[in-house]
């Protein structure tokens, strides 16, 4: 199944010390000490990835309860906050 976007994932880390890992599929792209640092790194990686692949990039962050939330959507260097889907998803 072809995707119309590239996906970056930040799995939840049980440890307050991390590591928080930014992944593309099963490939780790970087390890960070906090969730905020991992999100910032993913946002910095996304525009270049979008440009090189010719696809928008979605950044997904796993929550403590195991659910995934779309954090940002990046197209050719532009970053926008995710829109809640079906009224679900709460941003802190």
Residue, then its C-alpha position, 0 to 999 in steps of 0.5 A: x500500500x503506497x503512502x501519500x506521505x512519509x512518516x516519522x514516529x516518536x515512541x513513548x519512553x517510560x524513563x524520564x531520562x529517555x531515550x526518546x527515539x525518532x524513527x522512520x519505519x524501523x530505522x532510528x534516526x536519532x536519540x534524545x533526552x526528552x520528548x520535547x527534544x525528539x519532537x524538535x529534532x523531528x521537526x528539523x528533519x522533516x523539511x529536508x525529508x519532504x524535499x528529498x522524497x517529494x512527499x509531505x511528512x507526518x510526525x506521530x508521537x506516542x502517548x503514555x497510554x499507547x495511542x499515537x497522536x499526529x503532532x505535525x504535518x510538514x510540506x516542503x519546509x512548512x510546519x503546521x500543527x496537527x488538526x484534531x481528527x473527529x474532535x479527538x486528540x488533546x494537545x497539552 
